[in-house]
């Protein structure tokens, strides 16, 4: 798991992009796989930390602390066609995830964000990318459908990174997101 990066002053970068998921359950690991791909952009985005939290659960609370903005990427059953994704804020989504007993990160993402909020560790700007899985059965590889869409997801997340940078970093040009809320 990458440890992230820090700025020259030793503090955390103001923006964090977090991938969560269980890489032992095929498409359930898409958030982690996407972060592994995005981590190659570290040099282009020094104001951003790309972090794989896997099935870290409450580790997310600490990862969000002292950040001005965050993007969380996760597999999400939203009733969409497999491979589709949606960008939303915590306020826009209602949690209907039921603990299945097969996921290693059974903690509900929104409850974890509520804890971060209660502790004063939730950033002002928070975006979640949910990706509809095709298959979450045991397996180490993403399905071909989800794997083929990684470049699309990557572009959407990087567009959001640029948008958030425009909101939280002085002197940064704001670029609009690919998708509206």
SULGIHU-V948914 format. One record per backbone hydrogen bond with DSSP energy under -1.0 kcal/mol. CO is the residue of the C=O (numbers start at 1). NH is the residue of the N-H. If there is no record, write none. Layout:
CO&NH ; CO&NH
This chain:
7&10 ; 11&7 ; 14&68 ; 14&69 ; 15&49 ; 16&71 ; 17&51 ; 18&73 ; 19&53 ; 22&25 ; 24&139 ; 25&28 ; 26&29 ; 27&30 ; 29&33 ; 30&34 ; 31&35 ; 32&36 ; 33&37 ; 34&38 ; 35&39 ; 37&40 ; 38&41 ; 39&42 ; 41&45 ; 45&48 ; 47&15 ; 49&17 ; 51&19 ; 53&56 ; 54&21 ; 56&59 ; 57&60 ; 59&63 ; 60&64 ; 64&67 ; 68&125 ; 69&16 ; 70&127 ; 71&18 ; 72&129 ; 73&20 ; 74&131 ; 81&84 ; 84&132 ; 86&130 ; 88&128 ; 89&92 ; 108&112 ; 109&113 ; 110&114 ; 111&115 ; 112&116 ; 113&117 ; 114&118 ; 115&119 ; 116&121 ; 117&120 ; 125&70 ; 127&72 ; 128&88 ; 129&74 ; 130&86 ; 131&76 ; 132&83 ; 135&27 ; 139&26 ; 143&147 ; 144&148 ; 147&150 ; 149&153 ; 150&154 ; 151&155 ; 152&156 ; 153&157 ; 154&158 ; 155&159 ; 156&160 ; 157&161 ; 158&162 ; 159&163 ; 160&164 ; 161&165 ; 162&166 ; 163&167 ; 164&168 ; 165&169 ; 169&172
